[in-house]
Amino acid sequence: MGGVHSGTHNLGDTLWMHERQRQRGQ
């Protein structure tokens, strides 16, 4: 269970970082 939760959190964090970079690029 912990592994799955960690993976989901990691994916969300990556998407958040990608979105931040996109906004910064504009």
C-alpha positions in Angstrom: 0.0 0.0 0.0 2.7 2.4 1.0 4.5 1.8 -2.3 1.4 2.6 -4.4 0.7 5.8 -2.4 4.4 6.9 -2.8 4.2 6.2 -6.6 1.0 8.2 -6.9 2.5 11.1 -4.9 5.6 11.0 -7.1 3.5 11.2 -10.3 1.5 14.1 -9.0 4.7 15.9 -7.9 6.1 15.4 -11.4 3.0 16.8 -13.0 3.0 19.8 -10.6 6.6 20.5 -11.5 5.9 20.2 -15.2 2.9 22.6 -14.9 5.1 25.1 -13.0 7.7 25.0 -15.7 5.0 25.5 -18.4 3.7 28.6 -16.6 7.2 29.9 -16.1 8.0 29.4 -19.8 5.0 31.5 -20.9 
